[in-house]
Amino acid sequence: MKIVVRDKGSLKVEVAAGEALEIVDGEGRPFGLGGRTVVSLCRCGQSESKPFCDGSHNRCGFDSVVVARDLPPPAAR
């Protein structure tokens, strides 16, 4: 699976051919994705189709540019 953080836009989630893409809600119920291997998830919070992107970021002025970086190691528990 690959997730692309799009500048000023959505999160593009894609899986390789033959791999299943599953997105579930907080209760573990799956969304019906109609066999899609690529979906875009909303980052701006304005989509009428959450969690999926409907392009609202273009109308609401959402502005976020993300540069890849390394995260620190997780804290010990």
mmCIF file of the N, C-alpha and C atoms, coordinates in Angstrom:
data_MODEL
# 
_entry.id   MODEL 
# 
loop_
_atom_site.group_PDB 
_atom_site.id 
_atom_site.type_symbol 
_atom_site.label_atom_id 
_atom_site.label_alt_id 
_atom_site.label_comp_id 
_atom_site.label_asym_id 
_atom_site.label_entity_id 
_atom_site.label_seq_id 
_atom_site.pdbx_PDB_ins_code 
_atom_site.Cartn_x 
_atom_site.Cartn_y 
_atom_site.Cartn_z 
_atom_site.occupancy 
_atom_site.B_iso_or_equiv 
_atom_site.pdbx_formal_charge 
_atom_site.auth_seq_id 
_atom_site.auth_comp_id 
_atom_site.auth_asym_id 
_atom_site.auth_atom_id 
_atom_site.pdbx_PDB_model_num 
ATOM 1   N N  . MET A 1 1  ? 0.849   -1.171 0.000  1.00 0.00 ? 1  MET A N  1 
ATOM 2   C CA . MET A 1 1  ? 0.000   0.000  0.000  1.00 0.00 ? 1  MET A CA 1 
ATOM 3   C C  . MET A 1 1  ? 0.892   1.232  0.000  1.00 0.00 ? 1  MET A C  1 
ATOM 4   N N  . LYS A 1 2  ? 0.408   2.277  -0.685 1.00 0.00 ? 2  LYS A N  1 
ATOM 5   C CA . LYS A 1 2  ? 1.123   3.547  -0.689 1.00 0.00 ? 2  LYS A CA 1 
ATOM 6   C C  . LYS A 1 2  ? 0.117   4.647  -0.400 1.00 0.00 ? 2  LYS A C  1 
ATOM 7   N N  . ILE A 1 3  ? 0.509   5.583  0.480  1.00 0.00 ? 3  ILE A N  1 
ATOM 8   C CA . ILE A 1 3  ? -0.315  6.756  0.792  1.00 0.00 ? 3  ILE A CA 1 
ATOM 9   C C  . ILE A 1 3  ? 0.482   7.988  0.382  1.00 0.00 ? 3  ILE A C  1 
ATOM 10  N N  . VAL A 1 4  ? -0.112  8.802  -0.478 1.00 0.00 ? 4  VAL A N  1 
ATOM 11  C CA . VAL A 1 4  ? 0.536   10.023 -0.957 1.00 0.00 ? 4  VAL A CA 1 
ATOM 12  C C  . VAL A 1 4  ? -0.166  11.208 -0.314 1.00 0.00 ? 4  VAL A C  1 
ATOM 13  N N  . VAL A 1 5  ? 0.591   12.044 0.401  1.00 0.00 ? 5  VAL A N  1 
ATOM 14  C CA . VAL A 1 5  ? 0.054   13.263 0.994  1.00 0.00 ? 5  VAL A CA 1 
ATOM 15  C C  . VAL A 1 5  ? 0.172   14.350 -0.069 1.00 0.00 ? 5  VAL A C  1 
ATOM 16  N N  . ARG A 1 6  ? -0.964  14.729 -0.635 1.00 0.00 ? 6  ARG A N  1 
ATOM 17  C CA . ARG A 1 6  ? -0.961  15.720 -1.716 1.00 0.00 ? 6  ARG A CA 1 
ATOM 18  C C  . ARG A 1 6  ? -0.935  17.124 -1.146 1.00 0.00 ? 6  ARG A C  1 
ATOM 19  N N  . ASP A 1 7  ? -0.035  17.960 -1.678 1.00 0.00 ? 7  ASP A N  1 
ATOM 20  C CA . ASP A 1 7  ? 0.015   19.361 -1.267 1.00 0.00 ? 7  ASP A CA 1 
ATOM 21  C C  . ASP A 1 7  ? -1.340  20.006 -1.496 1.00 0.00 ? 7  ASP A C  1 
ATOM 22  N N  . LYS A 1 8  ? -1.837  20.707 -0.483 1.00 0.00 ? 8  LYS A N  1 
ATOM 23  C CA . LYS A 1 8  ? -3.105  21.433 -0.544 1.00 0.00 ? 8  LYS A CA 1 
ATOM 24  C C  . LYS A 1 8  ? -4.276  20.539 -0.941 1.00 0.00 ? 8  LYS A C  1 
ATOM 25  N N  . GLY A 1 9  ? -4.176  19.238 -0.637 1.00 0.00 ? 9  GLY A N  1 
ATOM 26  C CA . GLY A 1 9  ? -5.233  18.330 -1.054 1.00 0.00 ? 9  GLY A CA 1 
ATOM 27  C C  . GLY A 1 9  ? -5.385  17.119 -0.167 1.00 0.00 ? 9  GLY A C  1 
ATOM 28  N N  . SER A 1 10 ? -5.810  16.051 -0.801 1.00 0.00 ? 10 SER A N  1 
ATOM 29  C CA . SER A 1 10 ? -6.208  14.834 -0.108 1.00 0.00 ? 10 SER A CA 1 
ATOM 30  C C  . SER A 1 10 ? -5.043  13.893 0.184  1.00 0.00 ? 10 SER A C  1 
ATOM 31  N N  . LEU A 1 11 ? -5.392  12.799 0.844  1.00 0.00 ? 11 LEU A N  1 
ATOM 32  C CA . LEU A 1 11 ? -4.482  11.664 0.991  1.00 0.00 ? 11 LEU A CA 1 
ATOM 33  C C  . LEU A 1 11 ? -4.885  10.640 -0.067 1.00 0.00 ? 11 LEU A C  1 
ATOM 34  N N  . LYS A 1 12 ? -3.989  10.350 -0.981 1.00 0.00 ? 12 LYS A N  1 
ATOM 35  C CA . LYS A 1 12 ? -4.264  9.355  -2.018 1.00 0.00 ? 12 LYS A CA 1 
ATOM 36  C C  . LYS A 1 12 ? -3.776  8.009  -1.504 1.00 0.00 ? 12 LYS A C  1 
ATOM 37  N N  . VAL A 1 13 ? -4.699  7.049  -1.402 1.00 0.00 ? 13 VAL A N  1 
ATOM 38  C CA . VAL A 1 13 ? -4.380  5.711  -0.915 1.00 0.00 ? 13 VAL A CA 1 
ATOM 39  C C  . VAL A 1 13 ? -4.493  4.756  -2.090 1.00 0.00 ? 13 VAL A C  1 
ATOM 40  N N  . GLU A 1 14 ? -3.419  4.003  -2.338 1.00 0.00 ? 14 GLU A N  1 
ATOM 41  C CA . GLU A 1 14 ? -3.450  3.061  -3.449 1.00 0.00 ? 14 GLU A CA 1 
ATOM 42  C C  . GLU A 1 14 ? -2.798  1.746  -3.059 1.00 0.00 ? 14 GLU A C  1 
ATOM 43  N N  . VAL A 1 15 ? -3.342  0.676  -3.612 1.00 0.00 ? 15 VAL A N  1 
ATOM 44  C CA . VAL A 1 15 ? -2.785  -0.658 -3.377 1.00 0.00 ? 15 VAL A CA 1 
ATOM 45  C C  . VAL A 1 15 ? -2.367  -1.245 -4.709 1.00 0.00 ? 15 VAL A C  1 
ATOM 46  N N  . ALA A 1 16 ? -1.447  -2.194 -4.657 1.00 0.00 ? 16 ALA A N  1 
ATOM 47  C CA . ALA A 1 16 ? -0.958  -2.856 -5.860 1.00 0.00 ? 16 ALA A CA 1 
ATOM 48  C C  . ALA A 1 16 ? -2.048  -3.750 -6.450 1.00 0.00 ? 16 ALA A C  1 
ATOM 49  N N  . ALA A 1 17 ? -1.927  -4.032 -7.714 1.00 0.00 ? 17 ALA A N  1 
ATOM 50  C CA . ALA A 1 17 ? -2.862  -4.926 -8.386 1.00 0.00 ? 17 ALA A CA 1 
ATOM 51  C C  . ALA A 1 17 ? -2.922  -6.243 -7.631 1.00 0.00 ? 17 ALA A C  1 
ATOM 52  N N  . GLY A 1 18 ? -4.123  -6.748 -7.443 1.00 0.00 ? 18 GLY A N  1 
ATOM 53  C CA . GLY A 1 18 ? -4.317  -8.005 -6.726 1.00 0.00 ? 18 GLY A CA 1 
ATOM 54  C C  . GLY A 1 18 ? -4.402  -7.854 -5.228 1.00 0.00 ? 18 GLY A C  1 
ATOM 55  N N  . GLU A 1 19 ? -4.047  -6.687 -4.709 1.00 0.00 ? 19 GLU A N  1 
ATOM 56  C CA . GLU A 1 19 ? -4.133  -6.427 -3.272 1.00 0.00 ? 19 GLU A CA 1 
ATOM 57  C C  . GLU A 1 19 ? -5.490  -5.799 -2.968 1.00 0.00 ? 19 GLU A C  1 
ATOM 58  N N  . ALA A 1 20 ? -6.101  -6.163 -1.855 1.00 0.00 ? 20 ALA A N  1 
ATOM 59  C CA . ALA A 1 20 ? -7.408  -5.615 -1.488 1.00 0.00 ? 20 ALA A CA 1 
ATOM 60  C C  . ALA A 1 20 ? -7.244  -4.346 -0.667 1.00 0.00 ? 20 ALA A C  1 
ATOM 61  N N  . LEU A 1 21 ? -8.051  -3.356 -0.968 1.00 0.00 ? 21 LEU A N  1 
ATOM 62  C CA . LEU A 1 21 ? -8.082  -2.122 -0.196 1.00 0.00 ? 21 LEU A CA 1 
ATOM 63  C C  . LEU A 1 21 ? -9.318  -2.174 0.693  1.00 0.00 ? 21 LEU A C  1 
ATOM 64  N N  . GLU A 1 22 ? -9.113  -2.014 1.991  1.00 0.00 ? 22 GLU A N  1 
ATOM 65  C CA . GLU A 1 22 ? -10.228 -2.010 2.926  1.00 0.00 ? 22 GLU A CA 1 
ATOM 66  C C  . GLU A 1 22 ? -10.129 -0.787 3.820  1.00 0.00 ? 22 GLU A C  1 
ATOM 67  N N  . ILE A 1 23 ? -11.232 -0.068 3.928  1.00 0.00 ? 23 ILE A N  1 
ATOM 68  C CA . ILE A 1 23 ? -11.341 1.070  4.830  1.00 0.00 ? 23 ILE A CA 1 
ATOM 69  C C  . ILE A 1 23 ? -12.553 0.797  5.706  1.00 0.00 ? 23 ILE A C  1 
ATOM 70  N N  . VAL A 1 24 ? -12.365 0.900  7.025  1.00 0.00 ? 24 VAL A N  1 
ATOM 71  C CA . VAL A 1 24 ? -13.453 0.618  7.957  1.00 0.00 ? 24 VAL A CA 1 
ATOM 72  C C  . VAL A 1 24 ? -13.735 1.846  8.815  1.00 0.00 ? 24 VAL A C  1 
ATOM 73  N N  . ASP A 1 25 ? -14.968 1.919  9.331  1.00 0.00 ? 25 ASP A N  1 
ATOM 74  C CA . ASP A 1 25 ? -15.326 3.013  10.236 1.00 0.00 ? 25 ASP A CA 1 
ATOM 75  C C  . ASP A 1 25 ? -14.870 2.686  11.649 1.00 0.00 ? 25 ASP A C  1 
ATOM 76  N N  . GLY A 1 26 ? -15.179 3.555  12.599 1.00 0.00 ? 26 GLY A N  1 
ATOM 77  C CA . GLY A 1 26 ? -14.763 3.377  13.987 1.00 0.00 ? 26 GLY A CA 1 
ATOM 78  C C  . GLY A 1 26 ? -15.305 2.126  14.653 1.00 0.00 ? 26 GLY A C  1 
ATOM 79  N N  . GLU A 1 27 ? -16.365 1.573  14.104 1.00 0.00 ? 27 GLU A N  1 
ATOM 80  C CA . GLU A 1 27 ? -16.956 0.344  14.638 1.00 0.00 ? 27 GLU A CA 1 
ATOM 81  C C  . GLU A 1 27 ? -16.448 -0.896 13.909 1.00 0.00 ? 27 GLU A C  1 
ATOM 82  N N  . GLY A 1 28 ? -15.553 -0.700 12.942 1.00 0.00 ? 28 GLY A N  1 
ATOM 83  C CA . GLY A 1 28 ? -15.005 -1.830 12.197 1.00 0.00 ? 28 GLY A CA 1 
ATOM 84  C C  . GLY A 1 28 ? -15.815 -2.240 10.984 1.00 0.00 ? 28 GLY A C  1 
ATOM 85  N N  . ARG A 1 29 ? -16.861 -1.469 10.644 1.00 0.00 ? 29 ARG A N  1 
ATOM 86  C CA . ARG A 1 29 ? -17.690 -1.779 9.476  1.00 0.00 ? 29 ARG A CA 1 
ATOM 87  C C  . ARG A 1 29 ? -17.004 -1.272 8.213  1.00 0.00 ? 29 ARG A C  1 
ATOM 88  N N  . PRO A 1 30 ? -16.878 -2.129 7.200  1.00 0.00 ? 30 PRO A N  1 
ATOM 89  C CA . PRO A 1 30 ? -16.173 -1.725 5.979  1.00 0.00 ? 30 PRO A CA 1 
ATOM 90  C C  . PRO A 1 30 ? -17.019 -0.814 5.087  1.00 0.00 ? 30 PRO A C  1 
ATOM 91  N N  . PHE A 1 31 ? -16.343 0.137  4.447  1.00 0.00 ? 31 PHE A N  1 
ATOM 92  C CA . PHE A 1 31 ? -16.969 0.934  3.396  1.00 0.00 ? 31 PHE A CA 1 
ATOM 93  C C  . PHE A 1 31 ? -16.975 0.087  2.130  1.00 0.00 ? 31 PHE A C  1 
ATOM 94  N N  . GLY A 1 32 ? -18.030 0.170  1.352  1.00 0.00 ? 32 GLY A N  1 
ATOM 95  C CA . GLY A 1 32 ? -18.082 -0.503 0.060  1.00 0.00 ? 32 GLY A CA 1 
ATOM 96  C C  . GLY A 1 32 ? -17.309 0.316  -0.954 1.00 0.00 ? 32 GLY A C  1 
ATOM 97  N N  . LEU A 1 33 ? -16.188 -0.185 -1.398 1.00 0.00 ? 33 LEU A N  1 
ATOM 98  C CA . LEU A 1 33 ? -15.317 0.577  -2.295 1.00 0.00 ? 33 LEU A CA 1 
ATOM 99  C C  . LEU A 1 33 ? -15.479 0.184  -3.752 1.00 0.00 ? 33 LEU A C  1 
ATOM 100 N N  . GLY A 1 34 ? -16.385 -0.724 -4.045 1.00 0.00 ? 34 GLY A N  1 
ATOM 101 C CA . GLY A 1 34 ? -16.668 -1.076 -5.426 1.00 0.00 ? 34 GLY A CA 1 
ATOM 102 C C  . GLY A 1 34 ? -15.467 -1.607 -6.197 1.00 0.00 ? 34 GLY A C  1 
ATOM 103 N N  . GLY A 1 35 ? -14.548 -2.275 -5.491 1.00 0.00 ? 35 GLY A N  1 
ATOM 104 C CA . GLY A 1 35 ? -13.395 -2.848 -6.158 1.00 0.00 ? 35 GLY A CA 1 
ATOM 105 C C  . GLY A 1 35 ? -12.275 -1.861 -6.456 1.00 0.00 ? 35 GLY A C  1 
ATOM 106 N N  . ARG A 1 36 ? -12.395 -0.643 -5.973 1.00 0.00 ? 36 ARG A N  1 
ATOM 107 C CA . ARG A 1 36 ? -11.346 0.364  -6.240 1.00 0.00 ? 36 ARG A CA 1 
ATOM 108 C C  . ARG A 1 36 ? -10.015 -0.048 -5.616 1.00 0.00 ? 36 ARG A C  1 
ATOM 109 N N  . THR A 1 37 ? -8.942  0.324  -6.300 1.00 0.00 ? 37 THR A N  1 
ATOM 110 C CA . THR A 1 37 ? -7.598  0.127  -5.769 1.00 0.00 ? 37 THR A CA 1 
ATOM 111 C C  . THR A 1 37 ? -6.951  1.473  -5.429 1.00 0.00 ? 37 THR A C  1 
ATOM 112 N N  . VAL A 1 38 ? -7.653  2.572  -5.714 1.00 0.00 ? 38 VAL A N  1 
ATOM 113 C CA . VAL A 1 38 ? -7.189  3.918  -5.396 1.00 0.00 ? 38 VAL A CA 1 
ATOM 114 C C  . VAL A 1 38 ? -8.379  4.718  -4.880 1.00 0.00 ? 38 VAL A C  1 
ATOM 115 N N  . VAL A 1 39 ? -8.206  5.382  -3.738 1.00 0.00 ? 39 VAL A N  1 
ATOM 116 C CA . VAL A 1 39 ? -9.211  6.313  -3.215 1.00 0.00 ? 39 VAL A CA 1 
ATOM 117 C C  . VAL A 1 39 ? -8.479  7.533  -2.666 1.00 0.00 ? 39 VAL A C  1 
ATOM 118 N N  . SER A 1 40 ? -9.200  8.641  -2.550 1.00 0.00 ? 40 SER A N  1 
ATOM 119 C CA . SER A 1 40 ? -8.647  9.855  -1.951 1.00 0.00 ? 40 SER A CA 1 
ATOM 120 C C  . SER A 1 40 ? -9.430  10.164 -0.687 1.00 0.00 ? 40 SER A C  1 
ATOM 121 N N  . LEU A 1 41 ? -8.704  10.393 0.402  1.00 0.00 ? 41 LEU A N  1 
ATOM 122 C CA . LEU A 1 41 ? -9.311  10.696 1.692  1.00 0.00 ? 41 LEU A CA 1 
ATOM 123 C C  . LEU A 1 41 ? -9.164  12.180 2.001  1.00 0.00 ? 41 LEU A C  1 
ATOM 124 N N  . CYS A 1 42 ? -10.207 12.760 2.586  1.00 0.00 ? 42 CYS A N  1 
ATOM 125 C CA . CYS A 1 42 ? -10.256 14.185 2.910  1.00 0.00 ? 42 CYS A CA 1 
ATOM 126 C C  . CYS A 1 42 ? -9.259  14.540 4.011  1.00 0.00 ? 42 CYS A C  1 
ATOM 127 N N  . ARG A 1 43 ? -8.556  15.665 3.811  1.00 0.00 ? 43 ARG A N  1 
ATOM 128 C CA . ARG A 1 43 ? -7.703  16.223 4.870  1.00 0.00 ? 43 ARG A CA 1 
ATOM 129 C C  . ARG A 1 43 ? -8.219  17.562 5.346  1.00 0.00 ? 43 ARG A C  1 
ATOM 130 N N  . CYS A 1 44 ? -9.046  18.233 4.541  1.00 0.00 ? 44 CYS A N  1 
ATOM 131 C CA . CYS A 1 44 ? -9.461  19.598 4.884  1.00 0.00 ? 44 CYS A CA 1 
ATOM 132 C C  . CYS A 1 44 ? -10.635 19.639 5.854  1.00 0.00 ? 44 CYS A C  1 
ATOM 133 N N  . GLY A 1 45 ? -11.382 18.527 5.962  1.00 0.00 ? 45 GLY A N  1 
ATOM 134 C CA . GLY A 1 45 ? -12.523 18.474 6.868  1.00 0.00 ? 45 GLY A CA 1 
ATOM 135 C C  . GLY A 1 45 ? -13.811 19.036 6.287  1.00 0.00 ? 45 GLY A C  1 
ATOM 136 N N  . GLN A 1 46 ? -13.797 19.474 5.032  1.00 0.00 ? 46 GLN A N  1 
ATOM 137 C CA . GLN A 1 46 ? -14.972 20.108 4.444  1.00 0.00 ? 46 GLN A CA 1 
ATOM 138 C C  . GLN A 1 46 ? -15.770 19.196 3.505  1.00 0.00 ? 46 GLN A C  1 
ATOM 139 N N  . SER A 1 47 ? -15.277 18.010 3.207  1.00 0.00 ? 47 SER A N  1 
ATOM 140 C CA . SER A 1 47 ? -15.944 17.109 2.265  1.00 0.00 ? 47 SER A CA 1 
ATOM 141 C C  . SER A 1 47 ? -17.336 16.729 2.733  1.00 0.00 ? 47 SER A C  1 
ATOM 142 N N  . GLU A 1 48 ? -18.272 16.690 1.814  1.00 0.00 ? 48 GLU A N  1 
ATOM 143 C CA . GLU A 1 48 ? -19.623 16.211 2.104  1.00 0.00 ? 48 GLU A CA 1 
ATOM 144 C C  . GLU A 1 48 ? -19.670 14.688 2.045  1.00 0.00 ? 48 GLU A C  1 
ATOM 145 N N  . SER A 1 49 ? -18.558 14.069 1.671  1.00 0.00 ? 49 SER A N  1 
ATOM 146 C CA . SER A 1 49 ? -18.498 12.627 1.482  1.00 0.00 ? 49 SER A CA 1 
ATOM 147 C C  . SER A 1 49 ? -17.435 11.986 2.372  1.00 0.00 ? 49 SER A C  1 
ATOM 148 N N  . LYS A 1 50 ? -17.211 12.577 3.572  1.00 0.00 ? 50 LYS A N  1 
ATOM 149 C CA . LYS A 1 50 ? -16.183 12.065 4.479  1.00 0.00 ? 50 LYS A CA 1 
ATOM 150 C C  . LYS A 1 50 ? -16.347 10.568 4.704  1.00 0.00 ? 50 LYS A C  1 
ATOM 151 N N  . PRO A 1 51 ? -15.279 9.831  4.788  1.00 0.00 ? 51 PRO A N  1 
ATOM 152 C CA . PRO A 1 51 ? -13.893 10.259 4.841  1.00 0.00 ? 51 PRO A CA 1 
ATOM 153 C C  . PRO A 1 51 ? -13.287 10.502 3.465  1.00 0.00 ? 51 PRO A C  1 
ATOM 154 N N  . PHE A 1 52 ? -14.091 10.408 2.407  1.00 0.00 ? 52 PHE A N  1 
ATOM 155 C CA . PHE A 1 52 ? -13.558 10.527 1.057  1.00 0.00 ? 52 PHE A CA 1 
ATOM 156 C C  . PHE A 1 52 ? -13.530 11.982 0.602  1.00 0.00 ? 52 PHE A C  1 
ATOM 157 N N  . CYS A 1 53 ? -12.570 12.299 -0.235 1.00 0.00 ? 53 CYS A N  1 
ATOM 158 C CA . CYS A 1 53 ? -12.402 13.647 -0.767 1.00 0.00 ? 53 CYS A CA 1 
ATOM 159 C C  . CYS A 1 53 ? -13.424 13.903 -1.871 1.00 0.00 ? 53 CYS A C  1 
ATOM 160 N N  . ASP A 1 54 ? -14.024 15.089 -1.847 1.00 0.00 ? 54 ASP A N  1 
ATOM 161 C CA . ASP A 1 54 ? -14.917 15.492 -2.933 1.00 0.00 ? 54 ASP A CA 1 
ATOM 162 C C  . ASP A 1 54 ? -14.439 16.772 -3.613 1.00 0.00 ? 54 ASP A C  1 
ATOM 163 N N  . GLY A 1 55 ? -13.203 17.170 -3.345 1.00 0.00 ? 55 GLY A N  1 
ATOM 164 C CA . GLY A 1 55 ? -12.632 18.370 -3.959 1.00 0.00 ? 55 GLY A CA 1 
ATOM 165 C C  . GLY A 1 55 ? -12.914 19.649 -3.203 1.00 0.00 ? 55 GLY A C  1 
ATOM 166 N N  . SER A 1 56 ? -13.541 19.561 -2.039 1.00 0.00 ? 56 SER A N  1 
ATOM 167 C CA . SER A 1 56 ? -13.879 20.758 -1.264 1.00 0.00 ? 56 SER A CA 1 
ATOM 168 C C  . SER A 1 56 ? -12.655 21.589 -0.908 1.00 0.00 ? 56 SER A C  1 
ATOM 169 N N  . HIS A 1 57 ? -11.490 20.958 -0.801 1.00 0.00 ? 57 HIS A N  1 
ATOM 170 C CA . HIS A 1 57 ? -10.266 21.696 -0.462 1.00 0.00 ? 57 HIS A CA 1 
ATOM 171 C C  . HIS A 1 57 ? -9.983  22.815 -1.468 1.00 0.00 ? 57 HIS A C  1 
ATOM 172 N N  . ASN A 1 58 ? -10.435 22.638 -2.703 1.00 0.00 ? 58 ASN A N  1 
ATOM 173 C CA . ASN A 1 58 ? -10.232 23.667 -3.729 1.00 0.00 ? 58 ASN A CA 1 
ATOM 174 C C  . ASN A 1 58 ? -11.093 24.892 -3.474 1.00 0.00 ? 58 ASN A C  1 
ATOM 175 N N  . ARG A 1 59 ? -12.230 24.727 -2.818 1.00 0.00 ? 59 ARG A N  1 
ATOM 176 C CA . ARG A 1 59 ? -13.167 25.824 -2.579 1.00 0.00 ? 59 ARG A CA 1 
ATOM 177 C C  . ARG A 1 59 ? -12.982 26.492 -1.221 1.00 0.00 ? 59 ARG A C  1 
ATOM 178 N N  . CYS A 1 60 ? -12.392 25.788 -0.249 1.00 0.00 ? 60 CYS A N  1 
ATOM 179 C CA . CYS A 1 60 ? -12.324 26.344 1.111  1.00 0.00 ? 60 CYS A CA 1 
ATOM 180 C C  . CYS A 1 60 ? -10.969 26.973 1.433  1.00 0.00 ? 60 CYS A C  1 
ATOM 181 N N  . GLY A 1 61 ? -10.037 26.922 0.492  1.00 0.00 ? 61 GLY A N  1 
ATOM 182 C CA . GLY A 1 61 ? -8.740  27.541 0.733  1.00 0.00 ? 61 GLY A CA 1 
ATOM 183 C C  . GLY A 1 61 ? -7.800  26.702 1.578  1.00 0.00 ? 61 GLY A C  1 
ATOM 184 N N  . PHE A 1 62 ? -8.034  25.397 1.637  1.00 0.00 ? 62 PHE A N  1 
ATOM 185 C CA . PHE A 1 62 ? -7.155  24.512 2.406  1.00 0.00 ? 62 PHE A CA 1 
ATOM 186 C C  . PHE A 1 62 ? -5.726  24.653 1.901  1.00 0.00 ? 62 PHE A C  1 
ATOM 187 N N  . ASP A 1 63 ? -4.777  24.847 2.808  1.00 0.00 ? 63 ASP A N  1 
ATOM 188 C CA . ASP A 1 63 ? -3.381  25.064 2.432  1.00 0.00 ? 63 ASP A CA 1 
ATOM 189 C C  . ASP A 1 63 ? -2.484  24.247 3.343  1.00 0.00 ? 63 ASP A C  1 
ATOM 190 N N  . SER A 1 64 ? -1.924  23.191 2.812  1.00 0.00 ? 64 SER A N  1 
ATOM 191 C CA . SER A 1 64 ? -1.020  22.359 3.596  1.00 0.00 ? 64 SER A CA 1 
ATOM 192 C C  . SER A 1 64 ? -0.013  21.727 2.661  1.00 0.00 ? 64 SER A C  1 
ATOM 193 N N  . VAL A 1 65 ? 1.236   22.038 2.877  1.00 0.00 ? 65 VAL A N  1 
ATOM 194 C CA . VAL A 1 65 ? 2.328   21.431 2.122  1.00 0.00 ? 65 VAL A CA 1 
ATOM 195 C C  . VAL A 1 65 ? 3.146   20.612 3.110  1.00 0.00 ? 65 VAL A C  1 
ATOM 196 N N  . VAL A 1 66 ? 3.316   19.338 2.816  1.00 0.00 ? 66 VAL A N  1 
ATOM 197 C CA . VAL A 1 66 ? 4.007   18.435 3.728  1.00 0.00 ? 66 VAL A CA 1 
ATOM 198 C C  . VAL A 1 66 ? 5.267   17.915 3.055  1.00 0.00 ? 66 VAL A C  1 
ATOM 199 N N  . VAL A 1 67 ? 6.379   17.951 3.788  1.00 0.00 ? 67 VAL A N  1 
ATOM 200 C CA . VAL A 1 67 ? 7.648   17.424 3.301  1.00 0.00 ? 67 VAL A CA 1 
ATOM 201 C C  . VAL A 1 67 ? 7.972   16.173 4.114  1.00 0.00 ? 67 VAL A C  1 
ATOM 202 N N  . ALA A 1 68 ? 8.347   15.113 3.428  1.00 0.00 ? 68 ALA A N  1 
ATOM 203 C CA . ALA A 1 68 ? 8.665   13.851 4.114  1.00 0.00 ? 68 ALA A CA 1 
ATOM 204 C C  . ALA A 1 68 ? 9.805   14.054 5.103  1.00 0.00 ? 68 ALA A C  1 
ATOM 205 N N  . ARG A 1 69 ? 9.717   13.356 6.223  1.00 0.00 ? 69 ARG A N  1 
ATOM 206 C CA . ARG A 1 69 ? 10.749  13.441 7.261  1.00 0.00 ? 69 ARG A CA 1 
ATOM 207 C C  . ARG A 1 69 ? 10.736  12.145 8.058  1.00 0.00 ? 69 ARG A C  1 
ATOM 208 N N  . ASP A 1 70 ? 11.771  11.922 8.819  1.00 0.00 ? 70 ASP A N  1 
ATOM 209 C CA . ASP A 1 70 ? 11.842  10.748 9.681  1.00 0.00 ? 70 ASP A CA 1 
ATOM 210 C C  . ASP A 1 70 ? 11.205  11.075 11.028 1.00 0.00 ? 70 ASP A C  1 
ATOM 211 N N  . LEU A 1 71 ? 10.411  10.158 11.528 1.00 0.00 ? 71 LEU A N  1 
ATOM 212 C CA . LEU A 1 71 ? 9.841   10.293 12.861 1.00 0.00 ? 71 LEU A CA 1 
ATOM 213 C C  . LEU A 1 71 ? 10.828  9.744  13.881 1.00 0.00 ? 71 LEU A C  1 
ATOM 214 N N  . PRO A 1 72 ? 10.798  10.251 15.093 1.00 0.00 ? 72 PRO A N  1 
ATOM 215 C CA . PRO A 1 72 ? 11.663  9.673  16.139 1.00 0.00 ? 72 PRO A CA 1 
ATOM 216 C C  . PRO A 1 72 ? 11.152  8.277  16.490 1.00 0.00 ? 72 PRO A C  1 
ATOM 217 N N  . PRO A 1 73 ? 11.999  7.452  17.082 1.00 0.00 ? 73 PRO A N  1 
ATOM 218 C CA . PRO A 1 73 ? 11.546  6.119  17.501 1.00 0.00 ? 73 PRO A CA 1 
ATOM 219 C C  . PRO A 1 73 ? 10.391  6.256  18.499 1.00 0.00 ? 73 PRO A C  1 
ATOM 220 N N  . PRO A 1 74 ? 9.497   5.261  18.516 1.00 0.00 ? 74 PRO A N  1 
ATOM 221 C CA . PRO A 1 74 ? 8.393   5.319  19.481 1.00 0.00 ? 74 PRO A CA 1 
ATOM 222 C C  . PRO A 1 74 ? 8.922   5.272  20.916 1.00 0.00 ? 74 PRO A C  1 
ATOM 223 N N  . ALA A 1 75 ? 8.194   5.946  21.802 1.00 0.00 ? 75 ALA A N  1 
ATOM 224 C CA . ALA A 1 75 ? 8.585   5.947  23.214 1.00 0.00 ? 75 ALA A CA 1 
ATOM 225 C C  . ALA A 1 75 ? 8.372   4.552  23.801 1.00 0.00 ? 75 ALA A C  1 
ATOM 226 N N  . ALA A 1 76 ? 9.248   4.172  24.703 1.00 0.00 ? 76 ALA A N  1 
ATOM 227 C CA . ALA A 1 76 ? 9.109   2.882  25.388 1.00 0.00 ? 76 ALA A CA 1 
ATOM 228 C C  . ALA A 1 76 ? 7.869   2.910  26.280 1.00 0.00 ? 76 ALA A C  1 
ATOM 229 N N  . ARG A 1 77 ? 7.223   1.808  26.400 1.00 0.00 ? 77 ARG A N  1 
ATOM 230 C CA . ARG A 1 77 ? 6.026   1.736  27.250 1.00 0.00 ? 77 ARG A CA 1 
ATOM 231 C C  . ARG A 1 77 ? 6.353   1.110  28.558 1.00 0.00 ? 77 ARG A C  1 
# 
